Structure formats: C-alpha cells, structure tokens
Amino acid sequence: FGNVSYPVTPLFNASLASMYNPSDKSVFVGPTFDFSLTSNIEFMLTAQMFFGDEGTEFGDYGTLAYGRLKWSF
C-alpha cells in the first residue's frame, strides 16, 4: 500500500493511493482531488479503480467515481 499527497496550490490538493497484491498481480488505484471553493465549502472528486484478471482480489470490482460537496460551519 502506498499513499502520496501534494498541495498543488493552497486551494487545490491532489492525492493518490495504491495497493498491489503480489500473489495475483491485481491492483487498486484511488486518485483524489480536493478543491476549496470558498472558506467553508470544499468539493472533492475521487475514483476507485480496480485492475486484475477475473477471480483475483481486485479484478472483479470495476471502477467507481464520485464527488462530494462539503460545507463547514
């Protein structure tokens, strides 16, 4: 498992998580992008991507992407 994050600008952060299963060579990759829209509103876009042959640990799940709008008060 590995995770890296980098503040591209003070208002934009990018991160990447990844997991590798050496026994069946399947992979999980999860990129995330955080945007600060205002001082108390944030938008996050993330994906969960699974790669591998059918029947492997990460091979049967496919890809999912979603967004989140967060208001802090």
Residue, then its C-alpha position, 0 to 999 in steps of 0.5 A: f500500500g502506498n499513499v502520496s499527497y501534494p498541495v498543488t496550490p493552497l486551494f487545490n490538493a491532489s492525492l493518490a493511493s495504491m495497493y498491489n497484491p503480489s500473489d495475483k498481480s491485481v491492483f487498486v488505484g484511488p486518485t483524489f482531488d480536493f478543491s476549496l471553493t470558498s472558506n467553508i465549502e470544499f468539493m472533492l472528486t475521487a475514483q476507485m479503480f480496480f485492475g486484475d484478471e477475473g477471480t483475483e482480489f481486485g479484478d472483479y470490482g470495476t471502477l467507481a467515481y464520485g464527488r462530494l460537496k462539503w460545507s463547514f460551519 
